Amino acid sequence: MGTNNIAFDKTKVYPVYILSRVVEEIKEFCTKCMPNEAIGVLLGYKLKFNNKLYTKIVDWATGSANISPYHAEFTEGGILEYHLFIEERYMNNKNRPHVVGVFHSHPFGTDPAFSGIDISTFSNPLYLENGNIFILLDPLIDAFKVFVIEKDEGNYILREADWCEYSPHII
């Protein structure tokens, strides 16, 4: 579970597809932020194939944040900044991507795990929606975990998910 399946099976619908450029750019961004944590939003689409919901991540954005080696949280201005970035990049494109989740780094050199603050951040109604994605990574050990929000009997659960990195010409 949760491993990168670069050579993916075209007959399988993965819960999450991430554009390879996005994977590399957010890893690079998180590395540059070290020793501090990093945070950003994921942009993409929620789609269905054979009646299975999947999320396709095509871009990312960030803005000003309060960061430290043990904390990262957008400021109010940072939220406005990433919304302005999205508006400027995609203008009036009616098929523009939407915020479909968050990425966050824990640069501790260990297998990344959610903190109570992480759970609180992702429980925000802004992000709490079926099919939304939370990526937790540690650039020190190249750990990259993908989690998906699923609605189960009226409750939202966060579970680690298989994902596929793709190039623009593949999908």
C-alpha positions in Angstrom: 0.0 0.0 0.0 1.0 3.6 -0.6 3.9 2.8 -2.9 4.7 4.6 -6.1 3.6 2.4 -9.0 5.5 4.1 -11.9 4.9 1.2 -14.3 1.2 1.1 -13.7 -1.3 -1.5 -14.8 -3.6 0.3 -17.3 -6.5 -2.0 -16.4 -6.4 -0.9 -12.7 -7.9 2.3 -11.4 -5.6 3.7 -8.8 -7.1 6.0 -6.1 -4.5 8.7 -6.9 -2.6 9.7 -10.0 0.1 12.4 -9.6 1.9 14.2 -12.5 5.6 13.4 -12.3 6.5 17.1 -12.4 4.4 17.7 -9.3 6.1 14.9 -7.4 9.6 16.3 -8.2 8.6 19.9 -7.5 7.1 19.3 -4.1 10.0 17.1 -3.1 12.4 19.9 -4.1 10.3 22.5 -2.3 10.3 20.5 0.9 14.0 19.9 0.6 14.6 23.7 0.3 12.5 24.4 3.4 14.6 22.1 5.6 15.2 22.0 8.5 11.7 23.5 8.7 8.5 21.7 7.7 6.8 22.7 4.5 3.1 22.9 3.4 1.3 23.4 0.2 -2.0 22.6 -1.6 -2.5 20.0 -4.3 -4.5 21.0 -7.4 -6.4 18.5 -9.6 -9.6 16.8 -10.4 -11.8 14.1 -8.9 -12.9 11.8 -11.7 -14.7 8.5 -12.1 -13.8 5.5 -14.3 -15.9 2.3 -14.2 -17.8 3.9 -11.3 -14.6 4.2 -9.2 -13.6 7.6 -7.8 -10.0 8.6 -8.3 -8.1 11.9 -7.9 -5.7 13.2 -10.5 -3.2 15.8 -9.2 -1.8 18.1 -11.9 -0.3 21.0 -10.0 0.5 22.5 -6.6 0.7 25.9 -4.9 1.9 27.4 -1.7 1.8 30.7 0.1 3.2 32.3 3.3 3.2 30.0 6.3 4.2 29.9 9.9 6.9 27.3 9.8 9.5 25.7 12.1 11.3 22.4 12.4 8.1 21.0 14.0 5.2 23.0 12.6 3.8 24.3 9.3 0.6 26.2 8.9 -0.7 28.7 6.3 -1.1 32.3 7.4 -4.3 34.0 6.3 -2.2 35.9 3.8 -0.7 32.6 2.6 -4.1 31.2 1.8 -4.9 34.3 -0.2 -1.6 34.0 -2.0 -2.1 30.5 -3.2 -5.7 31.4 -4.3 -4.3 34.3 -6.3 -1.6 32.1 -7.8 -4.3 29.6 -8.9 -6.4 32.5 -10.3 -3.5 34.0 -12.2 -2.2 30.6 -13.6 -5.5 29.3 -14.7 -7.4 32.6 -15.4 -10.9 32.0 -16.7 -10.3 28.4 -17.8 -13.6 26.6 -17.0 -11.7 23.3 -16.7 -9.2 24.6 -14.2 -8.0 22.3 -11.5 -9.3 22.7 -7.9 -7.7 22.3 -4.5 -7.9 18.6 -3.8 -5.7 18.3 -0.8 -2.6 19.2 1.1 1.1 18.2 1.2 3.2 18.5 4.3 6.7 17.5 5.2 8.2 16.1 8.4 12.0 16.4 7.8 13.0 14.2 10.7 14.8 11.3 8.9 12.1 8.8 10.0 9.0 7.2 8.5 6.6 10.2 8.5 3.5 9.9 10.7 0.6 12.3 11.4 0.8 14.6 14.3 -2.3 15.8 16.1 -1.9 19.2 14.4 -1.8 17.4 11.0 -5.1 15.6 11.7 -6.6 18.9 12.9 -5.4 20.7 9.7 -6.9 18.0 7.4 -10.1 17.9 9.4 -10.7 21.5 8.3 -14.0 21.6 6.2 -11.9 23.3 3.4 -10.0 19.9 2.9 -12.4 17.3 4.4 -14.1 15.9 1.3 -14.4 12.5 -0.2 -11.5 11.9 -2.6 -9.2 14.6 -1.2 -5.6 13.8 -0.8 -3.0 14.4 2.0 0.7 13.8 1.1 3.1 13.4 4.0 6.7 13.3 3.1 10.2 13.3 4.5 12.8 14.6 2.1 15.7 13.3 4.2 14.8 9.7 3.5 12.8 10.2 0.4 9.6 9.0 2.0 6.4 9.9 0.2 3.1 8.7 1.6 -0.3 9.4 0.0 -3.5 9.3 1.9 -7.0 9.6 0.7 -10.2 10.8 2.5 -13.1 8.4 2.2 -16.6 8.7 3.5 -17.7 5.6 5.4 -21.1 5.5 7.0 -21.3 9.2 7.3 -17.8 9.5 8.8 -14.6 10.6 7.0 -11.6 8.4 7.3 -8.0 9.0 6.1 -6.3 5.9 4.7 -3.0 5.3 3.0 -3.6 4.7 -0.7 -1.8 3.2 -3.7 -0.8 5.9 -6.1 0.7 6.2 -9.6 3.1 8.8 -10.8 2.4 9.6 -14.5 3.9 11.6 -17.4 1.6 13.9 -19.4 1.8 11.7 -22.5 0.7 8.5 -20.6 -2.8 9.6 -19.3 
